[in-house]
Amino acid sequence: MKVLEIKDKARKLNMEPLRSNLSKYYILSQSEVCKEKNIFLLSLVFSSPGNETRRDLIRKTWGNVTSVQGHAILTLFALGMPVLLTTQQEIDKEAHKNKDIIEGVFLDTSGNQTLKITAMTQWAVTFCPNALFILKVDEEVFVNLPALMDYLLNLKEHLEEIYVGRVIHQETPNRDPRSQEFAPLSEYPEKYYPDYCSGEAFIMSQAVTRMVYVVLKEAPMTVPADVFVGICAKSIGLVPIHSSRFSGGKHISYNRCCYKFIFTSSKTTDAEMSLAWKEISDGNECTLFETYYGLISCKLLTYIGNFKHLHVTSIKNNALYFGD
């Protein structure tokens, strides 16, 4: 009964009070950018205020795509306020030039990412209600839009169930008060977090986004932002859908045919992003064998890369220990 009530509220949302009081919530709102447009996929790139270089790179690569198979795509950048006034002036210039920056009224710090996801959820349901799907993605992530669009085209019949990404299962809350991700028992007493999609990149349908918006104020703000979304999803009776084609927090070692198959890869360098987008867009398809070989190759290289990183970190830690 509670879920049915939430669905009913989500369908009847009245966002006019927010529209008439924009400056309370957003410094830059781009409130007209979706007007009278049927957007298939709205990509909200969560970006750091001072990182104009990365935003420009995304604009030149995967963020430059406005349509796949005749379906409209819109890519916008989600920011909070910078600490420095000079950075704000640069953002204002950038927004005037590109008209693709949403800036919320909160400081863009690591501790305010739950506020950021709340503000951008609110923006999506208020100013882009015709967007069928919403992709939340971090600026460090490479996105293979053609492959992702193929996948989404097969999900159009289940719009009240779409919350998809790399699912994190049975993660225990951090109870260390010194940690940035500290979750006090008083705020979240459960042994495990509910299943949730890793925050580097996940997708929700508009229908799900509206339901999440209805329950936002019931979830604890002290948990990590991606967990926060998972808690909201659980409260509306939604089970996240896992796809291994989302990399989560991992960087996938580059291989052309592997990158043509996966949806995302985290921690991509500027050079890797440019190369990946160039080769994905070159029109040269991969055979089934090449795709299979590419997936094995990049998985093996990713595993070796992670092993080397852990090994080097262990050596450094031991050296520091013995040095002490």
C-alpha positions in Angstrom: 0.0 0.0 0.0 2.9 2.4 0.8 4.5 1.8 -2.6 1.2 2.3 -4.4 0.8 5.6 -2.5 4.3 6.7 -3.5 3.7 5.9 -7.1 0.5 7.9 -7.0 2.3 10.9 -5.5 5.1 10.6 -8.1 2.6 10.8 -10.9 1.0 13.9 -9.4 4.1 15.9 -8.5 3.5 19.6 -8.5 6.9 21.3 -9.1 5.5 24.8 -9.8 6.4 26.2 -6.3 10.1 25.3 -7.0 10.0 26.8 -10.5 8.7 30.1 -9.1 11.5 30.2 -6.5 14.5 29.0 -8.5 17.2 31.1 -6.8 16.6 29.3 -3.5 17.9 26.0 -5.0 20.1 26.8 -8.1 22.6 29.4 -9.1 22.6 28.1 -12.7 19.4 26.2 -13.5 19.2 25.8 -17.3 15.5 25.6 -16.7 14.5 25.8 -20.3 17.0 23.4 -21.8 14.5 20.4 -22.0 11.4 22.5 -22.7 9.1 20.8 -25.3 11.8 18.2 -26.1 11.4 14.4 -25.9 14.7 13.4 -24.4 15.4 9.6 -24.4 18.5 9.8 -22.2 19.5 12.7 -19.9 23.1 12.4 -18.8 24.0 14.3 -15.6 27.8 14.4 -15.3 28.7 15.1 -11.7 31.7 17.4 -12.0 34.0 19.4 -9.7 33.6 23.2 -10.0 37.2 23.8 -11.0 37.5 21.0 -13.6 36.6 22.9 -16.8 39.3 21.0 -18.7 37.6 17.7 -18.1 34.2 19.1 -19.0 35.6 20.4 -22.2 37.0 16.9 -23.0 33.6 15.3 -22.4 32.0 17.9 -24.6 34.4 16.9 -27.4 34.0 13.1 -26.9 31.0 11.1 -25.7 29.2 14.1 -24.4 29.0 15.5 -27.9 26.5 12.9 -29.0 23.0 14.3 -29.3 21.2 11.4 -30.9 21.6 7.6 -31.3 19.3 5.7 -33.7 17.1 8.7 -33.8 16.7 9.0 -30.0 17.6 12.3 -28.4 20.4 12.5 -25.8 21.1 15.5 -23.6 24.3 15.8 -21.6 24.6 18.4 -18.7 27.1 19.0 -16.0 26.0 19.0 -12.3 28.0 21.2 -9.9 27.8 22.7 -6.5 29.3 26.0 -5.5 33.1 26.4 -5.5 34.9 27.8 -2.5 36.7 30.6 -4.4 34.8 33.5 -6.0 37.3 33.5 -9.0 36.2 29.9 -9.8 32.6 31.0 -9.7 33.3 33.7 -12.2 35.0 31.1 -14.5 31.9 28.8 -14.2 29.6 31.7 -15.1 31.6 32.3 -18.3 31.7 28.6 -19.2 27.9 28.3 -18.6 27.2 31.4 -20.7 29.2 29.9 -23.5 28.0 26.3 -23.4 24.6 26.5 -21.6 25.0 23.1 -20.1 25.9 23.7 -16.4 23.5 23.2 -13.5 24.8 24.6 -10.2 23.1 24.0 -6.9 23.1 26.2 -3.8 25.5 24.2 -1.7 29.3 23.9 -1.5 30.6 21.2 -3.8 32.6 19.2 -1.2 33.1 15.5 -0.7 30.8 15.7 2.4 28.0 17.2 0.4 27.5 14.6 -2.4 24.2 13.5 -0.9 23.0 17.1 -1.2 24.2 17.1 -4.8 22.4 14.0 -5.8 19.2 15.3 -4.0 19.5 18.6 -5.9 20.0 16.9 -9.3 17.1 14.5 -8.7 14.9 17.4 -8.0 16.2 19.2 -11.2 15.5 16.2 -13.4 11.9 15.8 -12.3 11.2 19.5 -12.4 12.9 20.7 -15.6 13.3 17.5 -17.7 10.1 15.5 -16.9 10.1 14.2 -20.5 13.4 12.4 -20.2 12.8 8.7 -20.4 16.0 7.7 -18.7 18.5 9.6 -16.5 22.2 8.6 -16.3 24.1 9.8 -13.2 27.8 9.6 -14.1 31.0 11.0 -12.6 33.3 13.1 -14.7 36.2 10.6 -14.5 34.1 7.9 -16.2 34.2 7.1 -19.9 30.7 6.3 -21.3 30.0 4.1 -24.4 26.8 5.8 -25.4 26.0 3.6 -28.5 26.2 0.4 -26.5 24.3 1.9 -23.6 21.5 3.1 -25.9 21.1 -0.4 -27.4 20.6 -1.7 -23.9 18.1 0.9 -22.9 16.0 0.5 -26.0 15.2 -3.0 -24.7 14.1 -1.7 -21.3 11.3 0.6 -22.4 8.6 -1.8 -21.3 9.6 -1.8 -17.6 9.9 1.9 -16.8 8.7 1.6 -13.2 11.5 -0.9 -12.4 14.7 0.7 -13.9 17.5 1.3 -11.5 20.5 -0.3 -13.1 24.3 -0.3 -12.7 27.0 -2.3 -11.0 25.2 -3.5 -7.9 27.0 -3.6 -4.5 25.7 -6.4 -2.3 25.7 -6.6 1.5 28.1 -3.8 2.2 28.6 -3.0 5.9 28.2 0.6 7.1 31.4 2.4 8.2 31.3 2.8 12.0 34.6 4.7 12.3 33.8 8.3 13.5 37.1 9.5 11.9 36.0 8.3 8.5 34.4 10.5 5.9 31.8 7.8 5.2 31.0 7.3 8.9 27.4 6.1 9.4 26.3 6.4 13.1 24.1 3.7 14.5 21.5 6.3 15.4 21.2 7.2 11.7 21.5 3.8 10.2 21.2 0.9 12.7 21.1 -2.0 10.1 23.9 -4.5 9.8 24.1 -4.1 6.0 23.3 -1.4 3.5 20.6 -2.5 1.1 21.8 -3.5 -2.4 22.6 -0.3 -4.4 24.2 0.7 -7.7 27.8 1.9 -7.5 27.8 5.7 -7.7 30.3 6.2 -10.5 27.5 5.5 -13.1 23.9 4.3 -12.8 20.6 4.7 -14.6 17.1 5.3 -13.4 14.0 5.8 -15.5 12.0 9.0 -15.1 9.3 7.1 -13.3 11.8 5.7 -10.7 13.5 9.1 -10.4 10.1 10.7 -9.5 9.4 8.0 -6.9 12.9 8.5 -5.4 12.2 12.2 -5.2 9.0 11.5 -3.2 10.9 9.6 -0.5 14.2 11.6 -0.4 13.5 13.3 2.9 12.9 9.9 4.6 16.5 8.6 4.0 19.5 9.4 6.3 21.7 12.1 4.8 24.8 10.9 6.6 25.3 7.8 4.4 27.4 7.9 1.1 25.4 9.4 -1.8 25.1 6.1 -3.8 24.0 4.2 -0.7 21.5 7.0 -0.1 19.9 6.3 -3.5 19.8 2.6 -2.7 18.0 3.2 0.6 15.4 5.4 -1.3 15.0 2.6 -3.9 14.4 0.0 -1.2 11.7 2.2 0.4 9.8 2.2 -2.9 10.1 -1.6 -3.2 12.7 -1.5 -5.9 15.5 -4.0 -6.4 18.6 -2.7 -8.4 19.4 -4.4 -11.6 23.0 -5.6 -12.0 24.9 -5.3 -15.2 28.6 -6.3 -15.3 29.0 -3.9 -18.4 29.1 -1.1 -15.8 32.6 -1.0 -14.4 31.7 0.5 -11.0 34.8 2.1 -9.4 37.2 0.0 -11.6 39.3 1.3 -14.4 39.1 -1.2 -17.3 42.4 -1.6 -19.1 41.9 -0.4 -22.7 41.1 -2.7 -25.5 39.2 -1.4 -28.5 36.7 -4.3 -28.8 36.3 -4.5 -25.0 35.4 -0.8 -24.9 32.9 -1.3 -27.7 31.1 -3.7 -25.5 31.2 -2.3 -22.0 29.1 0.7 -20.9 31.5 2.5 -18.6 35.1 2.6 -17.3 36.2 4.7 -14.3 39.4 6.7 -13.7 40.0 7.2 -17.4 42.8 9.6 -18.3 42.3 12.4 -20.8 44.4 10.5 -23.4 42.5 7.3 -22.8 39.1 9.0 -23.2 40.1 10.6 -26.4 41.4 7.4 -27.9 38.5 5.3 -26.7 36.0 7.7 -28.2 37.9 7.9 -31.5 38.0 4.1 -31.9 34.4 3.5 -30.8 33.2 6.1 -33.3 35.3 4.9 -36.2 32.6 2.6 -37.6 34.8 -0.5 -37.5 32.7 -3.2 -35.8 34.2 -6.1 -33.9 33.5 -9.7 -34.7 32.1 -12.0 -32.0 35.5 -13.6 -31.6 37.2 -10.2 -31.4 34.7 -9.0 -28.7 35.2 -12.3 -26.7 39.0 -12.0 -27.0 38.9 -8.3 -26.1 36.8 -8.9 -23.0 39.2 -11.6 -21.7 42.2 -9.4 -22.5 40.9 -6.3 -20.7 39.7 -8.3 -17.8 43.1 -10.0 -17.4 45.0 -6.7 -17.8 42.6 -5.0 -15.3 43.2 -7.8 -12.8 47.0 -7.6 -13.2 46.9 -3.8 -12.9 44.9 -4.1 -9.7 47.3 -6.7 -8.3 50.3 -4.6 -9.1 48.7 -1.6 -7.4 47.9 -3.6 -4.3 51.4 -5.1 -4.3 53.1 -1.7 -4.7 50.9 -0.2 -1.9 51.8 -3.1 0.3 55.5 -2.6 -0.3 55.2 1.2 0.4 53.2 0.5 3.6 55.8 -2.1 4.8 58.7 0.3 4.0 57.0 3.0 6.0 56.4 0.6 8.9 60.0 -0.6 8.9 61.2 3.0 8.6 59.2 3.9 11.7 
